[in-house]
Amino acid sequence: MSLLDRTLDLFDRHKYGIIGTLMLHTLLLFVLNVSNVRDRIPQEAPDPILLVMDSDVPEPAPDLQQEQPGEAPLTPQQVTNRASNVTAETSPERSLSRAAREQMAKSVEKDLLDMEKEEFDRLAQERKAQGKEITVPELDPSKFDKNRYMDKTPKPVKVEGLTTVSYDLVGRTDIVLDVPAYLCKGSGKVVVRVAVDRTGSVTRAEVDAGASTTVESCMVDNALASATGARFSSSSSAPQPQRGTITYIFLAQ
């Protein structure tokens, strides 16, 4: 009997056992695969449980620093370290100082001179290329008078908010007016009565003690020095002299 015949005879005699063993192993492999798949599927998180408990602890009291009904909040007022004419209309925009206007005029003058020189150079090159005689005219300085670009009589300006220096002179604008706000250790207000002639010079200055809040020598001396050396715009229609006041606010250092 050959080997194949013996194998077939052995399988025929034990076929039920062999088939049962194969089925059992197949079932075990199926169960193991299903278990692995379940382990890989993420479990849904359980819904959170909310516990509501009554508490006898009182709510915290409101902040005592909160605004009380009916009370207006205190807002700090900005102090501007510049001069202001209290008789003029309020100007929300900052006006250019005389130094700034002079600088602007110089810049305009330089730009115009450069433009004219470039134009002369261009014309000279064209005439030279055409074989014509080159004649360059001299520049006329009067065309670039910086005073043409500056206000002859600047308008009085009233600055919004509190300023360290303010004056009561109708129709006048300060040209020279020192601001001594931080020259003294203390703080206070000094009011100086002044007399101004039509050229804008201060001819008389004296402290108004009744309107001032301090008599400290440092503040009084600096206020008088600033008022005496002040100069305002000229006015041919102003009273001779025109009387007014200059108020100085000194701030603590």
C-alpha positions, 0 to 999 in steps of 0.5 A: 500500500502506498503512502497516499493510500495510507494517508487517505485511509487514516483521514477516512477513519479520523475525519470527524475528529480532524474536522471538529478540531479545525472548526474549534480552532477556527471558532477560537480565532474568530473570537480572538479577532472580535475581542481585539476589534472591540478593544480598539473602538474608543469607549464613549465618555459617560455623561457628567453627573451634576450635583446641585447642593444648597449652600448657606454661604452668603454671596460676596458683598459688592466692591465698596469702591464701585461707583455709587448711583448718582455720583459722577466718576472723577476723570483726571484733567489733562494739563497742557504745558503751553500758553492759551488765549482764554478770549479766543475761540476754542481750537481742538487742533494744535496750532503751529508755533512760530518756530515751526512755521519758520522751519516750514517756510525754510523747507518750502524755500529750499524745495522751490530753489531746488525745483527752479535749479533743476528746471534751469539745468534741464533747459540748459541741456536742451539748448546745449544739445541744439547748439544754442547759447546758454543763458541762465537767469539769476535767481530772484530771492524775493520770490522765496521770501519766507514771510510770504508763507507765514501768517502776518497776524496769527489768529488767537487760539484757545487750547482745550483743557487746562494749560499752565499759562493762559492770558486774557488779551482780546485779539492778541496772540503770544509770540514770546511767552515763557512757561515756568510751570516746573521751575518751583517745588510747590504748586499754585496759581499766580495771576499777573495784571499786565499792560500791553502797548500796540506793538505787543510789548508788556509795559507793566506787570504786577501780581494780583494777590487777590486772584492768586493762590500763593505768595511763594517767592519762587512762583511769584518771581518766575511769573513776573519774569515771564510776564515782563519778558512776554511779547504779543502780536501787534494791534493798531486798533487795540487800546493804548495800553491794553490791560489784561491778565496772564495766569500761571499754573505751577505744578509740583515737581 
